[in-house]
Amino acid sequence: MALITSKKMFQKAYEGKYAIGAFNVNNMEIIQGIVEAAKEERSPLILQVSAGARKYARPTYLKKLVEAAIDDTGLDVVLHLDHGENFEICKQCIDDGFTSVMIDGSKHPFEENIELTKKVVDYAHKRGVVVEAELGKLAGIEDDVNVSAKDATFTDPDQAVEFVERTGVDSLAIAIGTSHGAYKFKGEPRLDFERLEKISHMLPEFPLVLHGASTVIPEFVDACNKFGGNIPGAKGVPEDMLRRASKLGVCKINIDTDLRLAMTAAIRKYLVESPDVFDPRKYLGKGRDAIKDMVKHKIKNVLDSSNTL
């Protein structure tokens, strides 16, 4: 099969009222676990690369690994740049063969965000690449994204309509209460569904995106801590809230933190229980299995995208 864009994928998800999982990748085992899960569940798939992943694994290695996964599984895959901070990074990824890029101009004033996004859109569309942008600011920390709670702002519905019309962007990441990384606040996680419904109503059949949508499953935090970790208690987005969002125009849900927790918990457990093992294939294999199990869980219980290929 091939690297594809998300255009038809999102259209089908919108009509079917489910979401596509956009899973962050950093190495071979993570990619293998994700694509094996998607193949078994017959689910569409987006693999996305963050700034941190580009620095760690280098873009050429990641792209070749994704191409190998396509050859191995026969899946069509969207290769997406997550949180491109400027035009140059987006251009580089487009030129390198990515089929989708995100330009994150949310830190800029509204007009500057529009100008930057439009520049990326113009370059990408001429080359058959789709573009995601962000309006509003999510709190939290993940790779190179760092926004304090006081600087977080929810997406304004009227601005969202104007932004989409003036930029020609293909999808829009909105801020309605999710958080990068894990929730670290006093109250319970809450999504502003009234705001989401209004945006979806004002932008009919337009794909919306949720960042910071990991559930932060307690058992994996506990497992990491049991086997030598010191990860503070955290709250993620309840799965029923994410399922509800997918019925209201959210076509893409980003998942990263839960993958990290699942893989880390599995590797720590194996190394503690098998202290004499020094073969990386042994413990990385356990991590790959944990990734696969987590992705299958997300596809079936959060995204509702099983058997939609």
BELKADA-V738279 format. One record per run of one state. SS is the DSSP state (H for helix, E for strand, C for the rest). FROM is the first residue (numbers start at 1). TO is the last residue. If there is no record, write none. Layout:
BEGIN
SS_FROM_TO / SS_FROM_TO
END
This chain:
BEGIN
C_1_2 / E_3_3 / C_4_6 / H_7_16 / C_17_19 / E_20_24 / C_25_27 / H_28_41 / C_42_45 / E_46_49 / C_50_50 / H_51_57 / C_58_58 / H_59_73 / C_74_76 / E_77_84 / C_85_86 / H_87_95 / C_96_99 / E_100_103 / C_104_109 / H_110_125 / C_126_129 / E_130_135 / C_136_136 / E_137_137 / C_138_138 / E_139_142 / C_143_144 / E_145_147 / C_148_148 / H_149_151 / C_152_152 / E_153_153 / C_154_156 / H_157_167 / C_168_170 / E_171_174 / C_175_178 / E_179_180 / C_181_182 / E_183_183 / C_184_192 / H_193_202 / C_203_207 / E_208_210 / C_211_217 / H_218_226 / C_227_234 / E_235_235 / C_236_238 / H_239_246 / C_247_249 / E_250_255 / C_256_256 / H_257_273 / C_274_279 / H_280_303 / C_304_309
END
